[in-house]
Amino acid sequence: MCEHEIIGDYYRGCKHFHGRYYTGEKTDCGLQTCKTSAAHIHPPTINCRCQAIPTEKRRVQNMYQTKHPDCQ
């Protein structure tokens, strides 16, 4: 599973992470069956059924002691 770095806010009151933007930084998993990996076996022009299985590498920019507005 490839990891895509996302920057966001963390709300300690409800343990909610609200992602703001992706940085473009990616850690490649190296799997041939992962669509987002550089080792993907199909060329980008072919419609394949391989799954894109990205995970988020979360980085906290702001930490709030309250609950997220959606959780109040």
C-alpha positions, 0 to 999 in steps of 0.5 A, spaced: 500 500 500 502 506 497 502 512 503 500 519 501 502 524 505 496 529 508 497 535 512 491 537 517 488 538 523 487 534 529 481 535 534 483 532 541 476 532 543 473 527 539 480 524 536 478 527 529 483 528 523 481 533 518 485 533 512 486 539 509 491 538 503 496 532 500 503 534 499 504 530 493 509 526 497 508 519 496 512 512 499 511 507 494 509 500 496 513 497 490 507 492 489 505 490 481 498 490 483 497 497 486 495 502 481 499 508 484 505 504 485 511 505 480 512 498 479 505 497 477 505 492 471 500 495 466 501 501 462 497 507 464 494 507 457 490 500 459 484 500 463 486 495 468 482 492 474 488 493 479 486 496 486 489 503 488 490 502 495 493 508 498 493 510 505 494 516 508 500 518 512 497 524 516 501 530 519 498 534 524 499 542 522 494 544 528 492 541 534 485 543 537 483 541 544 475 541 542 471 537 538 470 538 530 464 542 528 461 535 525 462 532 532 459 537 536 
